[in-house]
Amino acid sequence: MSGVIKAENLHKVYSETKIPVKALNGVNLEIMEGEFTAIVGPSGCGKTTLLNIIGGLDHPTMGNVLVANEDIANMKDGELIDFRLKNIGFVFQAYNLIPVLTTLENVEFIMLLQKQDKTQREKRSMELLEEMGIADKANMRPSELSGGQQQRVAVARALASKPKFILADEPTANLDSKSTENLLDIMAKMNKEENATFVFSTHDQRVIEKAKRIVTLEDGVIISDVKK
């Protein structure tokens, strides 16, 4: 196994308010290829901040972030956009699907930006929709889907271009128990069969139970790191 993500002495201070807020305070973390990791802890502990920094959506105040052996903490914005496009799949709590596109087009979208062949895009997208159990929704738009179905589309989109790893920020927060169980089973299967590396930010016990590694944050510091 080789390290996909390596965070070294990460600090993040939000100074926009009168009293600066320390979101991360010297975090060191290495995620290995093929891991299924949950970053857990109470609200405000720094979970989302850590996920955003290792995904290149935010910059650390201090520290280094290596992703696929690239130092993303010091990349310019244009370089980061290109790097994320090629290497990272994101699953957001709010789904972030494009409302005017169909289910199939939403899944294809990243591959379209990557200028992949149309036939290959459609083939890969339909395979994923079948895997997600929503191939019959391919021509529907997000507004016609349930929350659980939209989240499955978001996961399919994240996996479509076979990124090195997938970041999922509270992916089950808006889902019922059945939808959560189905979605986690699908992601666990993708993890096993495609060796996709998953990193979750969550406080959902159902996600924690499925994860193979639990990293606990408190006040911006890792207080435990347990592999099952």
Secondary structure, DSSP 8 states (H G I E B T S, - for coil): --EEEEEEEEEEEE-SSSS-EEEEEEEEEEEETT-EEEEE-STTSSHHHHHHHHTTSS--SEEEEEETTEEGGG--HHHHHHHHHHHEEEE-TT----TTS-HHHHHHHHHHHTT--HHHHHHHHHHHHHHHT-GGGTT--GGGS-HHHHHHHHHHHHHHT--SEEEEESTTTT--HHHHHHHHHHHHHHHHHH--EEEEE---HHHHHH-SEEEEEETTEEEEEEE-
